[in-house]
Amino acid sequence: MPKSSARSRPSAPAASYKPSKDLRTRPSRSREWSATRRAAEQSLSTQIHYTMTGVVALLVMHTLSSPSSLSLAHLSSHLHLPHSLNSIIPSWLRLPSLAQFATDLPNASEKGGHHLWSDLASNLVGGEASLGPFRSDARGFGHPLTALHNFTRACLGLSYPVPDSASSPIAALKHQAHRMSGNASVRSGPWALLYGVPGYLYERGSKDALFVATLVLLFTLARALLMKYLLLPLGEVAVPHPKKLRKSASQSAEAVAEHAKSLRIREKEVLRFAEQGFSLVYYTCSWSLGLYIASRESYWPLNTIEYWTNYPQFRLEPLFKLYYLGSCAFYIQQLFVLHVEARRSDHWQMFSHHVITIALIAGSYVCSYHRVGNAILCLMDPSDIALNIAKMLKYAGWQTTCDIAFGLFMVSWLVTRHVLYIRVVWSCIHDTLKVMSFRPTNYLTGDFFTRTAFFTLIGLLCALQVILLMWFYMICRVAYRVVTKAGAVDSRSDAESSYEDDEEDEQATATREKAQAATSASSTRKRSKRK
């Protein structure tokens, strides 16, 4: 009798199992995101807030310190009095002359690069001939304001413009004369990154790091805005919803738990869809711009010996410089993204890839190996575009089209990253020694063809190829799944199922089940002892 009663009683605790009710009501609230989705939304909002604040602050500082701005700092400075007041004060009461602080930065009354502010100033004070309180005999307001303007101009525009000797030989000679005399400053608009100064090339220097930092800020802002307001809503439409529970299965705790898990998986796929969408937008733009630049060069399409002809070319066209610094900024920003997104199975491979890529781009930029850098970037982008498309199709539920896109991705990867890339590496090993010989470093001309620079370049290129081979092995695993009708699945996502919200839910459920089982067993033993 005790044994039979013990067998018949375990169903009672299962009937009083509370989590099934909680799980049954949870999916009905469609806007109640999981912990992963809430964390992603909060992270994007935080990124938008801080990056937007930084960009606006930079623009405001640049406007206030610009040559033609109506800056209150100019008018209230204790080092300077407007001309209308300074003219009526006796000479023995006037402030010392500011001539010793004169720089290339004019004061607020003079015409500068910002015609909008200049025209506004002219209209307010009655024209350029009579600028009233905005007029001053001194040029510049001392080092602090000039330093702020030069800092913001380096952050927002390309630095080191040099007249092109081919299009303007006289201007180039004048610039060289100023440079030899110690005055290397060149007047150029602070927004030169948008169009470049006509007839000018651009050298390289330490100020470029400020421009790269600003581009990192802009990439972070653009990614957060696109994901939050465009790609995530698009993902909500594109990623299919799981099937609804049937009425007969609505009382089953297992079915409800499985449905809740499907909803959480869908939320993660929406996030992945948005992430791949931003990558697709960037790589498409980068590849198009890179091909346009390369098509105008002598090494197009695979005349690899031209990478080293007339080396070094220390001066770049404005579009080339913007493209190269933008590529470096993107991969720096990807290091940040790598730690924001959920960690994947190849986290350290991706981290190593980004570090090596940044080292290659920055090193080739400093050492005038930018032609090789442009070629390698053009070879890397096509397979990334195909992979982004394949993943987005996978998340959208288009499995057959995804398999076709994955096949194109695999072919493009093999051709560009293991055939053409090896051809470029061979050019770096063979053609360089065929055209040039090792020599001491020349910082003025950007000549860095030394043994150390040469072997460092080859070592980084080979290390990148090793990582690509590791990924190619993972690609072959996915291809095997496609051939065996299992469908293309990103092998990088093997570790993505262990999100914190899933672990917390599953651990809490397991804990409750163990507690219920322990309570059931204890009560059963007590009843059996009484009987």
FIVEXKOL-924224 format. One line per field, with one value per residue (C-alpha): residue in three letters; x, y, z. Coordinates in steps of 0.001 Angstrom, whole numbers, plus 500000, padded with zeros to 6 digits. Layout:
// residues N
residu: [ALA, ...]
px: [X, ...]
py: [Y, ...]
pz: [Z, ...]
***
This chain:
// residues 531
residu: [MET, PRO, LYS, SER, SER, ALA, ARG, SER, ARG, PRO, SER, ALA, PRO, ALA, ALA, SER, TYR, LYS, PRO, SER, LYS, ASP, LEU, ARG, THR, ARG, PRO, SER, ARG, SER, ARG, GLU, TRP, SER, ALA, THR, ARG, ARG, ALA, ALA, GLU, GLN, SER, LEU, SER, THR, GLN, ILE, HIS, TYR, THR, MET, THR, GLY, VAL, VAL, ALA, LEU, LEU, VAL, MET, HIS, THR, LEU, SER, SER, PRO, SER, SER, LEU, SER, LEU, ALA, HIS, LEU, SER, SER, HIS, LEU, HIS, LEU, PRO, HIS, SER, LEU, ASN, SER, ILE, ILE, PRO, SER, TRP, LEU, ARG, LEU, PRO, SER, LEU, ALA, GLN, PHE, ALA, THR, ASP, LEU, PRO, ASN, ALA, SER, GLU, LYS, GLY, GLY, HIS, HIS, LEU, TRP, SER, ASP, LEU, ALA, SER, ASN, LEU, VAL, GLY, GLY, GLU, ALA, SER, LEU, GLY, PRO, PHE, ARG, SER, ASP, ALA, ARG, GLY, PHE, GLY, HIS, PRO, LEU, THR, ALA, LEU, HIS, ASN, PHE, THR, ARG, ALA, CYS, LEU, GLY, LEU, SER, TYR, PRO, VAL, PRO, ASP, SER, ALA, SER, SER, PRO, ILE, ALA, ALA, LEU, LYS, HIS, GLN, ALA, HIS, ARG, MET, SER, GLY, ASN, ALA, SER, VAL, ARG, SER, GLY, PRO, TRP, ALA, LEU, LEU, TYR, GLY, VAL, PRO, GLY, TYR, LEU, TYR, GLU, ARG, GLY, SER, LYS, ASP, ALA, LEU, PHE, VAL, ALA, THR, LEU, VAL, LEU, LEU, PHE, THR, LEU, ALA, ARG, ALA, LEU, LEU, MET, LYS, TYR, LEU, LEU, LEU, PRO, LEU, GLY, GLU, VAL, ALA, VAL, PRO, HIS, PRO, LYS, LYS, LEU, ARG, LYS, SER, ALA, SER, GLN, SER, ALA, GLU, ALA, VAL, ALA, GLU, HIS, ALA, LYS, SER, LEU, ARG, ILE, ARG, GLU, LYS, GLU, VAL, LEU, ARG, PHE, ALA, GLU, GLN, GLY, PHE, SER, LEU, VAL, TYR, TYR, THR, CYS, SER, TRP, SER, LEU, GLY, LEU, TYR, ILE, ALA, SER, ARG, GLU, SER, TYR, TRP, PRO, LEU, ASN, THR, ILE, GLU, TYR, TRP, THR, ASN, TYR, PRO, GLN, PHE, ARG, LEU, GLU, PRO, LEU, PHE, LYS, LEU, TYR, TYR, LEU, GLY, SER, CYS, ALA, PHE, TYR, ILE, GLN, GLN, LEU, PHE, VAL, LEU, HIS, VAL, GLU, ALA, ARG, ARG, SER, ASP, HIS, TRP, GLN, MET, PHE, SER, HIS, HIS, VAL, ILE, THR, ILE, ALA, LEU, ILE, ALA, GLY, SER, TYR, VAL, CYS, SER, TYR, HIS, ARG, VAL, GLY, ASN, ALA, ILE, LEU, CYS, LEU, MET, ASP, PRO, SER, ASP, ILE, ALA, LEU, ASN, ILE, ALA, LYS, MET, LEU, LYS, TYR, ALA, GLY, TRP, GLN, THR, THR, CYS, ASP, ILE, ALA, PHE, GLY, LEU, PHE, MET, VAL, SER, TRP, LEU, VAL, THR, ARG, HIS, VAL, LEU, TYR, ILE, ARG, VAL, VAL, TRP, SER, CYS, ILE, HIS, ASP, THR, LEU, LYS, VAL, MET, SER, PHE, ARG, PRO, THR, ASN, TYR, LEU, THR, GLY, ASP, PHE, PHE, THR, ARG, THR, ALA, PHE, PHE, THR, LEU, ILE, GLY, LEU, LEU, CYS, ALA, LEU, GLN, VAL, ILE, LEU, LEU, MET, TRP, PHE, TYR, MET, ILE, CYS, ARG, VAL, ALA, TYR, ARG, VAL, VAL, THR, LYS, ALA, GLY, ALA, VAL, ASP, SER, ARG, SER, ASP, ALA, GLU, SER, SER, TYR, GLU, ASP, ASP, GLU, GLU, ASP, GLU, GLN, ALA, THR, ALA, THR, ARG, GLU, LYS, ALA, GLN, ALA, ALA, THR, SER, ALA, SER, SER, THR, ARG, LYS, ARG, SER, LYS, ARG, LYS]
px: [500000, 502687, 504474, 501348, 500477, 504019, 503731, 500378, 501315, 504163, 501645, 500288, 503351, 503480, 499871, 500715, 503740, 503558, 506141, 503862, 501413, 504183, 505562, 502073, 501493, 504976, 504859, 501526, 503237, 504878, 506928, 508449, 511923, 514282, 517343, 519547, 517243, 516783, 520555, 521064, 518449, 519938, 523462, 522434, 520688, 523771, 526031, 523780, 523700, 527431, 528611, 526054, 527151, 530793, 530134, 527992, 530583, 533311, 531272, 530426, 534060, 535111, 532450, 533350, 537047, 536655, 537932, 534512, 532351, 530376, 531931, 531067, 534508, 536001, 533999, 534336, 538007, 539979, 542951, 541149, 538928, 536835, 538183, 535362, 536283, 540016, 540162, 538791, 540969, 544225, 547274, 548809, 545677, 545483, 546369, 549686, 549813, 548767, 551150, 553412, 550463, 549473, 548865, 547234, 543920, 542149, 539655, 535867, 535603, 537573, 536382, 537239, 536206, 532745, 530901, 527623, 529003, 530928, 527862, 525840, 528477, 528557, 524798, 524567, 527148, 526419, 528673, 532325, 533518, 532290, 532418, 532140, 532782, 533794, 536820, 540304, 543794, 545326, 545259, 544559, 543655, 546648, 547649, 544665, 542078, 544443, 545262, 541558, 540914, 543856, 542757, 539179, 540317, 542547, 539629, 537173, 539318, 542251, 545567, 548820, 547593, 550390, 550027, 550342, 553467, 551914, 548917, 550359, 554185, 554414, 552235, 554294, 557530, 556050, 554930, 558384, 559965, 557646, 558422, 562187, 561809, 559999, 556463, 554756, 551198, 548829, 545506, 542718, 539088, 538354, 535799, 538333, 537505, 534265, 535823, 539568, 541379, 541582, 545083, 546356, 547691, 547914, 550886, 550797, 551499, 550495, 547382, 545797, 545244, 542737, 540843, 540764, 539393, 536598, 535775, 535574, 533057, 531072, 531084, 529798, 527050, 526086, 525946, 523788, 521392, 521015, 520516, 518056, 515873, 516202, 517732, 516043, 512552, 513422, 514534, 511228, 509474, 511922, 512572, 509603, 507657, 507401, 504134, 501498, 500569, 497523, 494725, 495252, 498903, 498376, 498221, 501485, 504395, 506905, 505156, 504903, 508561, 509553, 507476, 509083, 512509, 511584, 510605, 513942, 515813, 513892, 514874, 518529, 518102, 516609, 519720, 521982, 520007, 520582, 524290, 524810, 522818, 525201, 528213, 526624, 526128, 529726, 531465, 529419, 530380, 533998, 534424, 532831, 535069, 538144, 537522, 536983, 540297, 542193, 540784, 542517, 545905, 548661, 548501, 544921, 543891, 546820, 549945, 551559, 554998, 553440, 552874, 556540, 557242, 558295, 558323, 557798, 554748, 554339, 551546, 548041, 544974, 542300, 539854, 542552, 543528, 539903, 539341, 542447, 541932, 538261, 539185, 541496, 538800, 536212, 538323, 539166, 535433, 534939, 537138, 534633, 531711, 533384, 533087, 529594, 528013, 527524, 530750, 531001, 532979, 535737, 535989, 539771, 540230, 538129, 540057, 543377, 542075, 541071, 544348, 546408, 544263, 544677, 548427, 548625, 546582, 548361, 551806, 551271, 549974, 553042, 555509, 553926, 552744, 549243, 549004, 549290, 546819, 544259, 544626, 544211, 541160, 539557, 540209, 538763, 535460, 533642, 533478, 532309, 529453, 528423, 528590, 526432, 523809, 523829, 523375, 520547, 518765, 519269, 517697, 514846, 514036, 515051, 517134, 517455, 518494, 520833, 522544, 523045, 524467, 526697, 528030, 528900, 530518, 532640, 533826, 534625, 536483, 538624, 539447, 540075, 541560, 543545, 544499, 544672, 545774, 548713, 549611, 549776, 551864, 554241, 554590, 555506, 558198, 559550, 558775, 560000, 563510, 563416, 562655, 564259, 566998, 567094, 568096, 567986, 564707, 563918, 561118, 560814, 559972, 558209, 560781, 560617, 561989, 564220, 564744, 562657, 559714, 559952, 559929, 557232, 555002, 555540, 554980, 551657, 550445, 551293, 549611, 546479, 546565, 546785, 543616, 541901, 542807, 541301, 538088, 538157, 538134, 535001, 533493, 534128, 532254, 529259, 529533, 529403, 526154, 524727, 525709, 524187, 520904, 521349, 521366, 523957, 524491, 527090, 529600, 530667, 527280, 527918, 528568, 525729, 523076, 524451, 523043, 522564, 518783, 518518, 520899, 519025, 515644, 516852, 518749, 515756, 513442, 515822, 516147, 512397, 511963, 514601, 512965, 509559, 510989, 512771, 509605, 507573, 510030, 510201, 506418, 506105, 508609, 506830, 503445, 504869, 506444, 503149, 501320]
py: [500000, 502585, 501765, 502118, 505412, 506586, 505835, 507593, 510802, 512387, 513821, 516171, 518479, 518592, 519766, 522609, 523701, 527520, 528402, 527091, 529891, 532482, 531157, 531060, 534767, 535942, 535523, 537329, 540662, 541227, 544294, 542708, 541971, 539403, 540450, 540264, 542490, 545004, 545180, 545725, 548501, 550207, 549895, 551491, 554346, 554931, 554937, 557447, 559723, 559859, 559943, 562604, 564668, 564329, 565290, 568299, 569454, 569195, 571172, 573864, 574247, 574471, 577075, 579228, 579172, 579587, 582704, 584161, 583092, 585470, 584034, 585461, 584290, 586761, 589687, 588957, 588061, 590041, 590052, 591994, 595058, 595874, 598622, 601042, 600964, 600648, 603811, 606112, 604785, 606706, 604912, 604595, 602666, 600352, 596675, 595538, 594881, 591415, 591443, 588883, 586479, 587050, 583773, 582585, 582717, 586046, 587521, 587461, 590501, 589154, 587111, 583458, 580067, 580240, 582625, 582102, 583455, 586194, 587438, 587323, 589404, 591896, 592309, 592758, 595520, 597340, 595817, 594906, 598501, 599338, 596312, 598340, 596308, 593252, 595043, 594728, 595763, 592619, 589260, 586283, 586029, 584229, 580605, 579008, 579969, 579146, 575784, 574967, 575900, 573874, 570907, 570934, 571529, 568438, 566439, 567516, 567886, 566427, 567855, 568662, 570021, 570620, 572266, 569709, 570521, 568991, 571330, 574344, 574426, 578039, 577355, 574252, 576269, 578905, 576243, 574674, 578050, 578625, 575144, 575680, 578952, 577177, 578374, 575216, 576359, 576139, 577938, 575530, 575136, 573082, 571032, 569976, 566318, 566772, 567915, 568456, 571651, 572008, 571438, 570108, 566758, 565657, 564530, 562363, 563201, 562828, 565015, 562243, 560330, 563017, 562628, 558842, 559278, 561480, 558896, 556206, 558403, 558916, 555208, 554366, 556975, 555847, 552192, 552895, 555131, 552741, 549711, 551328, 553234, 551322, 547859, 546584, 547593, 546013, 542870, 542732, 542570, 540239, 537603, 535209, 534713, 531254, 529386, 530121, 527517, 525401, 525461, 521799, 522431, 525696, 523886, 521997, 523548, 522001, 523433, 526889, 526808, 525754, 528560, 531106, 529836, 530238, 533849, 534546, 532929, 535125, 538258, 537262, 536675, 540158, 541571, 539529, 540713, 544349, 543794, 542118, 544888, 547574, 545512, 545090, 548849, 549621, 546946, 547832, 551510, 550703, 548252, 550638, 553507, 551265, 549986, 553534, 554645, 551567, 551863, 555246, 553889, 552306, 548973, 548252, 545477, 543169, 544953, 544213, 545581, 549062, 548834, 549694, 551886, 555428, 554490, 556339, 558430, 560360, 562606, 561303, 562545, 563754, 560964, 558307, 559690, 559842, 556246, 554887, 556647, 555671, 551996, 552189, 553908, 551266, 548366, 550259, 550725, 546990, 546218, 548154, 546337, 542988, 543568, 545061, 542181, 538739, 536748, 534159, 530979, 532699, 535797, 535701, 534959, 538022, 540073, 538969, 539679, 543241, 543945, 542641, 544583, 547813, 547235, 546611, 549682, 552001, 550598, 550752, 554315, 555469, 553551, 554585, 551059, 552388, 550943, 547406, 548320, 549483, 546245, 544043, 545957, 545545, 541792, 541417, 543245, 541064, 537926, 539988, 541365, 537859, 536569, 539425, 538735, 534987, 535554, 538041, 535573, 532874, 534969, 535926, 532241, 532048, 528914, 527934, 531442, 531547, 528343, 529847, 533063, 531005, 529142, 532457, 533580, 530433, 530873, 534570, 533766, 531119, 533290, 536627, 535550, 532462, 533023, 536734, 537572, 535158, 536894, 540231, 538712, 537263, 540743, 542088, 539406, 539289, 542526, 544781, 543329, 543344, 547065, 548469, 547832, 548347, 551822, 553989, 555530, 558981, 560577, 563650, 561653, 558769, 556201, 553285, 550450, 548939, 545295, 545693, 547268, 544689, 541614, 543115, 543619, 540054, 538640, 540450, 539423, 535775, 535928, 537262, 534381, 531867, 533319, 533230, 529557, 528813, 530490, 528640, 525373, 526548, 527518, 524018, 522624, 524778, 523684, 520070, 520821, 522331, 519277, 516938, 518933, 520345, 523929, 526633, 527502, 530008, 527937, 531109, 531024, 527749, 529635, 532109, 529902, 530551, 534027, 535276, 535462, 531872, 530664, 532520, 531218, 527660, 527693, 529173, 526581, 523755, 525063, 525254, 521758, 520365, 522117, 520769, 517272, 517436, 518655, 515901, 513206, 514515, 514625, 511174, 509731, 511380, 510004, 506545, 506590, 507605, 504846]
pz: [500000, 500750, 497527, 495393, 497046, 496504, 492808, 492482, 494285, 492269, 489798, 492455, 492623, 488806, 488734, 491122, 489051, 488883, 486201, 483450, 484169, 484153, 480902, 479407, 480045, 479097, 475274, 475055, 475800, 472426, 473443, 476542, 475229, 476642, 478638, 475530, 473474, 476286, 476771, 473032, 472871, 475927, 474517, 471211, 473020, 475173, 472112, 470342, 473396, 474030, 470418, 469481, 472473, 471427, 467814, 468759, 471291, 468668, 466143, 468695, 469744, 466121, 465336, 468333, 467486, 463717, 461960, 461095, 464022, 466210, 469321, 472724, 473819, 471323, 472675, 476387, 476409, 478991, 476621, 473913, 473552, 470471, 468255, 469084, 472793, 472369, 470232, 472956, 475798, 476417, 475126, 478603, 479765, 476802, 477052, 475604, 471891, 470760, 467813, 469462, 469611, 465985, 464141, 460958, 462841, 462149, 464536, 464343, 462124, 459187, 456238, 456583, 455330, 456904, 454592, 456401, 459658, 457839, 455989, 459209, 460964, 458109, 458058, 461805, 461959, 458719, 456103, 455733, 455559, 459051, 461309, 464518, 467671, 465638, 464224, 465706, 464709, 466160, 464418, 466622, 470261, 471678, 471843, 473685, 471039, 468197, 469747, 470084, 466465, 465192, 467298, 466017, 462445, 462663, 464085, 461399, 458294, 456410, 457577, 455758, 452397, 449894, 446440, 443655, 441653, 438524, 438491, 440298, 440225, 441424, 444458, 445198, 445100, 447428, 449827, 449783, 450483, 453448, 454700, 454487, 456395, 459217, 458406, 457194, 457861, 454908, 454901, 453974, 454814, 457910, 455939, 453313, 453992, 452030, 448785, 449208, 448369, 444562, 443271, 446597, 447758, 451375, 453372, 456491, 460093, 463717, 463317, 461267, 464511, 465564, 462306, 462748, 466290, 464952, 462265, 464954, 466751, 463551, 462676, 466145, 465837, 462317, 463351, 466404, 464471, 461546, 463771, 466164, 463727, 460447, 460631, 463808, 462560, 459204, 461006, 462889, 459522, 457764, 460449, 460621, 463848, 465432, 465061, 467672, 470256, 469619, 472157, 472978, 473762, 475652, 478999, 478440, 480333, 477926, 474860, 476426, 477437, 473913, 472423, 474774, 473770, 470086, 470740, 472420, 469528, 467101, 469027, 468728, 465003, 464652, 466342, 464072, 461045, 462029, 462706, 459338, 457676, 458894, 457819, 454388, 454043, 455051, 452968, 449889, 450172, 451031, 448149, 445642, 446733, 446828, 443298, 442043, 443528, 442320, 438774, 438443, 439513, 437419, 439277, 438167, 437977, 438905, 437682, 441034, 440217, 440080, 443832, 444229, 441212, 442153, 445825, 448107, 447288, 450492, 449209, 448645, 446867, 449300, 448408, 448851, 452242, 453388, 452213, 453917, 457244, 457152, 456736, 459737, 461808, 460894, 462142, 465322, 465826, 465161, 468164, 470249, 468599, 469237, 472984, 472802, 470906, 472416, 472431, 469676, 469260, 467231, 469426, 469693, 465990, 465198, 467757, 466246, 462747, 463646, 465456, 462514, 460034, 462014, 462246, 458495, 457562, 460006, 459189, 455427, 455783, 457706, 455522, 452177, 451359, 450689, 447168, 448529, 451244, 448707, 446732, 449830, 451040, 447606, 447822, 451320, 450860, 448240, 450387, 453369, 451260, 450143, 453728, 455043, 452383, 453121, 456848, 456371, 454072, 456688, 459435, 457087, 456578, 452897, 453321, 449641, 448564, 451563, 450385, 446914, 448387, 450644, 447631, 445963, 449193, 449338, 445751, 446267, 449495, 447812, 444802, 446542, 449870, 448934, 445291, 444513, 448047, 447750, 444491, 446327, 449134, 446552, 445049, 448482, 448809, 445269, 443413, 446210, 446160, 442365, 442120, 445287, 447787, 451541, 452699, 455814, 456883, 455521, 457560, 455321, 452187, 453907, 452779, 455231, 453099, 455731, 456660, 459796, 457957, 455169, 457404, 459649, 456613, 455387, 458879, 459338, 455871, 456582, 460005, 458335, 455870, 458742, 460291, 456895, 456530, 459935, 458854, 455542, 457474, 459283, 455927, 454617, 457621, 456734, 453083, 454226, 456047, 452864, 450808, 453395, 453250, 456754, 455459, 455834, 459489, 460641, 462582, 464381, 466122, 467930, 471143, 470707, 472331, 475802, 476322, 479824, 479634, 478381, 481048, 483772, 482612, 482232, 485525, 487347, 485826, 486717, 490268, 490689, 489289, 491641, 494589, 493624, 493186, 496546, 498261, 496592, 497620, 501198, 501582, 500076, 502531, 505471, 504414, 503872, 507346, 508967, 507196]
***
